[in-house]
Amino acid sequence: MYGLVNKAIKDLVTKGYGEEKWLEICQLSNFEDEDFIDMETYPDSLTYSLVGSASKVSGIDATKILELFGEHWILYTADEGYGEMMNLSGSTFIEFLNNLNLLHERINNLMPDLKAPDFQTRNEKSNSIELEYRSDREGFIPMLKGLIIGLGKRFEMEVQVKQIEFKNQGAQCDVMLIEW
């Protein structure tokens, strides 16, 4: 993962629980540096460890932490200088969802080691859409749910997200039903 991801986790924790809790999480995760470098890659295992340690320190289930992080990520990246790139990805919620792969292609130009997931929309209706999600990384479905909720907030919509197909149960990919 790029340092930007871990910096956003730090931002979420310090805003919600304070610097002391963040230092405790770093100690549990054996992370001894002062901060993360945005464009430097860090092992995925460090990100998993930070989330697990945040769960231990806060008493909040890791699944919920990933969901909260996903929601936080939308606002955090916009504030960190990626807002314009996000604006180019769509002026509506549906347009943005349809352009997720294009957004990741643009980001990949800045971050060549990015292992971006693949998204496809399907079954669009007046108050719902399904989002296919394919990724080599395991365990990020809760983060995806949070990202979708945060994206809804970005477009001033209240969305509900439910997983309806599961890759780990034999489906070709994970599929989220998004309703508003």
N, C-alpha and C positions, 0 to 999 in steps of 0.2 A: 504494500500500500504506500501511496505517497504520503509524505509528512503532512500535507494539507488535511488529510483525513484525521490523523492523530491529533493535530492541532485543534480541529473542530471538536473532537472528544474532550480535549482539555478545556476548551471554551465552555462546553456544555456543563462539565463538572464544576469548574470554578465559579460559573455564574449561579449554579444551583446549590452548591455545597461549600464553596470557598477553597482557597489555595491550600489549606492544611489537608483537606480530604484528597485533593489532587496529589499532593506529595506522598500521602499514604498509599494511594493507588499506584504511583510510580514505584514506590519501594516494593510493594507486593508483586509488581510486574518486572522487577529487576531492570527498570529503566533509570539510568543514572544521569543522562544528559539533562541540561536545563530546559531545553525546548526541542521542537522538531523543525526541520528545514522543509519548507513547502514542497520543493521540487525534488527532494531526495527520496529514494525508495527505502522503505523499512519492511522487514519481514511481516507477512500476514499474521504470523504467530504473535507478534507484539500487539497488534490491534486486537486480536482475540483475547490476549492476556489483559489488556487494559479494560476491555469490556467486562471480563470475568472479575477482575479486581474491583471495578466500579460497583459491580453487583454485590460483592462481599462487603465493601465499605458502606454502601448506601442502604443495603437490605432490600434493594429492588431487584426483581428477577431480571436476568440478562436479556431475555426476550423484550421486556418492556424498555430497558435501557437502549437497545438497538432501535426500537420504534421511536423513542424520544429523540435519539440521535438523528435518525432519518429526517424527522420533521425539522430539527434544528439545522441540519445540513443545508436545506434550501435557503434559509435566511443567511446563514453564515457565509456560504460561498458567494452570494450576491454582494455581501458587505466586504468580502476579501478581494474584490476586483473582477469577479466573474459575472456580475449582474448584466452587463451589456451582452455578453455571449448568451446568457439565458434569455434575454429579451429577443435576440435574433432567432431563438428556437420556437417561437410561437406567441401569438397575441391572445390565444384562448387556451384553455385547459386541454381540450382535445387536440388542437394543433400542436401543442407542446408535446403531448404524449406520442403523437405520430412522428415527431422529429427527434425523439430521444437518441436514436442511433446517429443521426446527423450531428447532434450536440456532442456526442462522445467522439465522433471523428474529428471535430474541431479541437476538442480537448486533447486528443491523441497527438495532434501536431505540437502541443506544448509539453505533453507528458508521454514520450514515446514508449515507456514501459507500462503504460496503462493497460490493464486487462479488463476492459469494459464489458459489461453484459450486453446481450442482444435483446431488443424489445420489438414486439409486433403487436399492433392493436387489431381487434376483431369484434364482430357483433356489436357495432355501435348502434345505440338507440337514443331516444330523446333524453333519457335520464340515467343511462349506464353505458359502459364499455368494458370489454375484457382486454387485459394486457398480458401477453405472453412474455415470460421472463426466462432467459437462458444465461447461465453463468457457470464458469468453472469453479467458482468459490462456493463453499457450503456455508449455510447458516445465516444468510443475509436476508431471508424473507421478511423478518420483522423490520429490518431497516428499510426495505422496499415499501412496506406498508406505511411507515412513517414518512418516507419521501413523498409518497402519493398524497398523504394527508397534508403535508407541508406545501406541496405544489397546489393543492386545492386552495389553501389559505392564500397563497401568492395570487391566485386568480379570484379571490374573495368568494370561494365556494366551500360549502361543508360537504365533504365526501366521506363515504363509508367504503371500507376495503375488506374484502373477504377472499381468501384463497379457495378456488374451486377445483383446481387440478394440481396434482402433486407429482413431481418428477420422481421422488423417492418411493412412490407407490405405483410406478410403471407408466405414468404419462410421459409424453415426449418432452414436456417442459412444465414449469410451474405456471399457473394461470391465475391472475387476480381479477375478481369482479369488482369494478368500481362503480358506485352508485351515488347520485346526488339528488 
